[in-house]
Amino acid sequence: MTRDLLLEIGLEEVPARFVRGAMNQLKDKTVKWLSDSRIEHGAVNVYATPRRIAVLIKDVAEKQTDMNEEAKGPSRKIAQDDQGNWSKAALGFARSQGVEPEQLYFQELAGVEYVYATKSSIGTDTAVVLPDGLLTLITSMSFPKNMRWGNHELKFVRPIRWLVALFGQEVIPFEITGVQTGNITRGHRFLGNDTTVQEPAQYVERLREQHVLVDVSEREELIVAQIDRLAKEKGWEIAIKEDLLEEVVFLVEYPNVLFGGFDPAFLHIPQEVLITSMREHQRYFPVFNSEGELLPFFVTVRNGDLKSIELVAKGNEKVLRARLSDAKFFYEEDHKLTIEHALSKLENIVYHEELGTVADKVRRIRATADLLSKHLLIDEQTSSDISRSADICKFDLVSQMVYEFPELQGIMGEDYAVKAGERGSVAKAINEHYQPRFAGDLAPSELTGAIVSLADKIDTIVGCFSIGIIPTGSQDPYALRRQAAGIVQIILAHGLKLQLHDLYDAALSVHENRGLKRNASDIRKDLSDFFALRVKNVLSEQGVRYDVVDAVMASGFADLKSTIERASVVQALAGSNDRTEFKLTVEQFNRVSNLGSKATDAAVDPALFAEQVETELYEKWQQQRPIFKAAIDEGNISKAVQSLSSLKPFIHSYFEKVMVMAPDEAVRANRLSTLAGIAEDIAIIADFSKLVW
């Protein structure tokens, strides 16, 4: 026999950003508790609105399953003495398993006898274990931010106002913070009333009758459908940003879409400002025409029905007008601030107590960017643009607009720089140097912004590492992992001939001028280990096998473009139709590398060759080496591997006819040196011994 189980936790309005996590947590905890309690069940459905989280489990067994479990204890040697009496270890094992000593028995495992006990437990009625189980389940939940209320000790995301707990038609009795469970839930705060749920299967419909759509997917689909219908009617393009949609879904219980307008005069403000003001402050969806131009309209979602919807729209228009008026004021006031005056204000803003002010950081960015420009042999005009961009890349941080909307940093800087007469590439770099801002974001489109972005990001990383701030576990308060991933992305996107250690050295040389708290070589090692994980992530995201990643990374990863190409070629060969042939080649390479590692001298003397195959292998290697080196320099890894692979038959013959570890010391050393030279070239591609077949 089975019954449905319903648990609803009624709350004061929960912040939208916490609701989905709470809903998923309730589901996970419920499923785990049922499993641990040996209670079989069917489908598990979860529901949530700003005022409730709920779980409904179908076909829950009315009784726990019986348990008959065998447990292994100590070996016979430890469990019994010479007279066959139970030892303290055996008696302790029996107590821990809840059995009498006479119920213990022996079984052989891998030739050794161990003592065993069989624990048996008759399943209890589910209704008996539910009260304590659900009480513990609820009180064990955790949230990003908790609160206490009244005189209660419980910390929860928001005060609990009602509880529904039903097993079939039976109320599961328990109490939390003075709130007793029952079968009465609450409808929409203004449109609905309290309603009785006779059994779990009625839950969704009973709330629908009280203007609450408790199914998250249903609310989301309804909102999107209403927006799409409005867009079609008006001929608009309505931008539905996923994170905003997610937030709106958890702000309402009974959604209805409406639209309003604002004074077109506000459109002279950059549209990023208007969009940010609408999205961040009001949770409005912006409206565009077919050319992507912002229109003086907005779309929002009401938590209620369509009654007096025109008045609601006018109220929203009034609120938005005040917001946009503020934005207009900030924008106009910012134009009174010169770039030079803004830069002087950066001298008074602390970046980090051990790393100086934001102005100090800007000077380091400029110095690092200039070193990178010189290293990359960038032309004079672009180098000049890079220097100017680096000098003014943070000036908009003191603007009123960025103070009000921090997410507009860089965007406002570009707009203000253009109006101040800066070159277009310089203004664009002020915006783009923050890119990529997040996972999936684009790298800077122009070289100027790319170099300034690299300088900014590596300055942040090296600065933090120099004072001992290194991400550990999930802790990364300065987003150093994201900065490092951005550096890797930029170098690859622009195909820069810049090795990672050159980047470290540029930033370290600048930071050394202020004095380093840690040894520079230790910082370099930490940087290398840190970036290794970022490069591995890039390779893994591209679908490269873990063993190929290890093999390629073992040969170095400072040259990112080469690393990606090497991984691609080795992966293709390892999974190709000629996989068997490539495996044989790899076996030869590994044998060469293993013996070559024993060499003590790199010099090879052909006069010491005693066998013809030695000469043939050496000459073939010398013939292929220029081809191999040229291919590496060109970045043609496929051609380089093909060149090395041509040595395979010669290596095979060599090992067939030559005893490398010859008795004659000079001959032996010469043969090892030959192999060491070839191994050195092989190692440029990968450590093939790490491949798993």
C-alpha positions, 0 to 999 in steps of 0.5 A: 500500500502507498500514499502520497506525501506533501510537505509545504513550508510557508514563509515570509517573502524569500529573496528571489535569488534564494528560492531555487536553491532552497527548492532544490535543497528540500528535494535532495534532503527529502529523497536522501531521508526517504532512502536512508529511512528505507521508505520506497517512493515514486516521483518527487515534485518540488514547487516554490513561490516567494512565500513557500517551498514544497515537495510532493512525493508520489506513492510513498510506501506505508511501511519501511522495508525490512532490513537484513544486513551482514556486517564484517568484524575482526578476524578469528585470530583477533575475535577469539583467544586460544580457548575459543572465548570471545575477545573484547574486540568481538564483544565490542563488535557485537554491541555495535551491531546490536546482537548477542555474542552467540549470534556471531559467526565466522566466514572465510574471505580471501583465505582469512576467517572473519567474524560476522553479524547479521542485523535484522530490523522489521520495518516501522510504519512510515507514519510513525517515523515521518514527524521526527524525520520531516522536523529534522529535515526542515531544521537542517536546511541551510541558506546563504543568509539566515535570520532569527525571529521572536524568541526562537533559536532556529535560524532560517531564511525567513520566518516560518508562518505555516506548515502543511504536512500530509501523508495521504489524508492524514496530517503528520503532527509536529511543530516548529517555532510554535507553528503546528502542521496542518492541511491549510495553506495560504493563497495569494496575499491579496487575491486569495484566501486560506484553503484546505488541502484534503490530500496531496494530489489536490495541492497544485489545483487548490492553490491555483484556485487561490491565484497561486501558480506554485509550479515554477516551470508553469510560471516561467512558461506563462511569463515568456508566452505573455511577453512573446505575445505582446512583442508580436502584437506591438512589433517589438523585440523584448530582450529576455535576459535569463537571470532577470527572468529567473528573478522575476519568476521567483518574485511573483505567484500569479504573473501577468505581463504589462507594459509602459512607456517613458519620455523619449527625451531620455534616449539621449542617455546611452542605452546601457544606462537606461537598460541597467536602470530598468533591469537592476532597479525595477526588474523591467525588460527593455524593448527594442526595434528590429534594428536593435535600437532601444524604444521608450517602452518597458515590460514588467510582470505584475504579481496579480490579475489584470484588474486596473492594469492601466493604473499599475502601468502608470504607477510603474511609469512614475517610478521609472521616470524618477529613476531615469531622471536620477540617471540623467542627472548623474550623466550630465554631472559626470560630463563636468568631470575632466579625465585628469581630475578624475585620475587625481581622485584615484590617488585617494581610493585604496585598492588594497592596503598592501598594494596601494591606491587605484592610482598605483595600480593604474601606474603598474598597468601602464608599466606592464602594458608597455613591457608587453607592447615592447615584447610583442614588437607592436607598432608605434601608433598602437603602442601609444594607444595602449599607453594612453588606454592604460593611463586612463582605463580606470578614470570612470570609477570616480564617476557618479554613474559608475558609483550608482551602477558599478556594472557600467564601469568601462562602458561609461568610461568609453562614452566619456572618453569619446566625448572628451576627444580621445581616439576611438581605439583608446576609448574602446579599450577602456571598455574592453579591458574588463573583458572577458567579464564572466565565463562565456564572455568575449575577449577584447576585439582589438589589440589595444584593449587586449594588451591593457586587459592582460596587464590589468589581470596579471597585475591583480594576480601577481599582486595578490600572490606577492602578498600571499593571497592565493585561491584555495578550495572554493575561496577566491575573493578577488576572482583570480581564477576568472582573471587567469582564465581571461588571460588564457582566453585573450592570448588564444583569441588574438594568437599572441606570441606571448608565453605565460612566463613572459607575462609573469616576468613583466608583472613581477618586474613592475611589482619588484619596484615596490618591493616583494614580500615573497621570493620572486622564484616562489611566486613564479612557481605558484603562478605556474601551478595556478595557470596550469589548472586554467590551461587544463580546464581549457583543454578539458572544455575542448573535449581533450582526453585527460591522459592527452592533457597530462601528456601534453602539459608535461611538455610545458604549457607556457606557449598556449597556442602550441599547447592547444595544437599539440593536444589536438594533434595527439588526441586525433592520432590516439583516436584515429583509424591508425590508432594501432600504428600510432600506439606502436610509434608511441611505444618506440618513443617511450623506449627512446625516452626511457633510455635517453634519460640515462645519458650524462652527455649530450654530445654524439660522436658518429666515429663511435658508431659500431653498427650500420643501424646506428648511422642510419638512425642518426642520419635520418634524425639529422635529416628530419631535425630541421624539418621538425624544428621548422614545423614547430616554429611555424606552429604546424604540430601535425607536420612536426609529429609526422617528421618524428614518426618517420624515425619509427622504422629506424628506431625499431631496427636500432633496438633490434640490432644494437645493445644500448648498454654496451660493455664499452663505456664510451660506446654506451655513453654515445648511444645514450646520447643519441637517444637523449637527443631524439628524446629531447625532440619527442618531449617537445610534443608530449610525454607519451608515456602518460597516454592510456591505451 
